[in-house]
Amino acid sequence: MSTVNLAYAKAHLSELVAQAEAGKPVCITRRGKPVARLTAVERQHRPINLSALKALTDAMPMQGESARDFLRQMRDGSRY
């Protein structure tokens, strides 16, 4: 893990974020003492359950008007 002071971190944030994203955490110090750690966020990708999505959309009622008219009515406050 690399260590940088706060002033450097402010000036080079994009570079430090790229470094953390690549799996190399960064320790940020203030007056020589660690105050923060910059690390990558673990991404959680779940596959879409297509059969559940189809069941959900099949259960939805058809819209009785065009999307344009629906949005205009919402925008103008004459509905909802």
N, C-alpha and C positions, 0 to 999 in steps of 0.2 A: 504494500500500500504506500502510495506516495503521500508526502506531507507538504502542504503549502500554507503560507500565511494568508490572512484575510484580504489584504490589499492585492496580492497576486490573484487570488480566487475571483475577486471582483473584476479584475482586468482581463482574465482569461477564462471566464465561465464557460463559454461554448466549447473550448478545448477540453476543459475538465469534465464536462458532461459527456463528451464523446469518449473520453478515457474511461469514465465510470460505466458507460453503456457497453464498452468493449470488455467489461469484466474486471477492470482494474480500479478498485475503490480509491478514493482520495480523502485524506484527513485534512481538515481546515483548522488552522490554529489562530488564536488571538493572543498576542504577547507571549508566544511560545507554548501556550497550553491548548490542547485539543478542545474544540468547541462544537465541531460538526463533522459528519462523515457523509460523503457523497457516494452513493452506490446505485447500481442499476435496479430497476423495478422488475420483479419476476412477472412475466406475461403469462396469463392463463388463457389458452385458447381451447374452447370446448367446441366439438363439432356440432353442427345444427342438426337436430332431429327432424328430418324432413317429413316423416309421417305425422309427428305432432304438429308441425307447422301447417301442413295441409288440413289436418282435422280442425285446427283453430280457424283458418281462413274459410273453410267450408261452412263452419257454424255461424259465420258473420252474415248478417243480412245485407242484401244488395243496397247500395245507396240509390235513393230515388231521384237524385238530381246530379247535375254535373259538378265536378270538383270546383270548377270556376265559380259557379253560383253559390256553392256551399261556403267557399272561402270569402266571397264578397259579402254574404250575409253575416258571417262571423266578424269580418272586419268592420262593417258598417254598424254593428250592434243591434241589428234588427232581429237577431236570433241568438240564443244561448246567453 
